[in-house]
Amino acid sequence: MKQITAIVRPEILEPLKDALTSAGVHGIAVSEVQGFGNQRGWKEFYRGTEVL
């Protein structure tokens, strides 16, 4: 038995389930998750000045 863990966008879930079913996968567990990374936003600089 093997376990695969994947984090996918909600709009990709149905095509992914269809592909796994056609590949012979018979069991799947789905959880809704929310979170954020350590980056806490993206800062861009133009000519030494931060732009929003």
N, C-alpha and C positions, 0 to 999 in steps of 0.2 A: 504494500500500500504506500502511496506517495501523497504528500500534501503540497498544494500550490497555494500561495497567498498572493492576491492581487488587489490593488487599489485602483478602481476605475471610476470614471464619471458615470452618473446615473443614466445618461443617454446611451451609453455603451453596454449597459447590463443585458438588455434583451438580445442583441446580436451575439454577445459573448455566451449567454446561456444556450442559444441555438447552436453555436459552433461547438461548444462542449458536448452537447447532446449528440450531435452528429459524429463527434469523435469517440463516442462510447462512454462518456462520463455520466454516471447515474445518480450521483449525490453532489449537492452544493449547499453551502451555508452562506447567507447574505446578511450583512449588518450595515446599517447606516451609520456613518462616522462623520464627525466634524473636527476640525482642528486648524492649527496654524503652525508655521515653521518658526525658526529662530530669526529669520531674516527681518521680519516685522516691517515689511514695505520695501519699496525700491526707490532709491535716490538716484536721480540723474543730474549730471553736472554739464553745463555748457559754458565754456570759456571761464572755468573756475567758479561759477555761480550755480548754486543748487536751483533746479527748476522743478515745478510740481507736475 
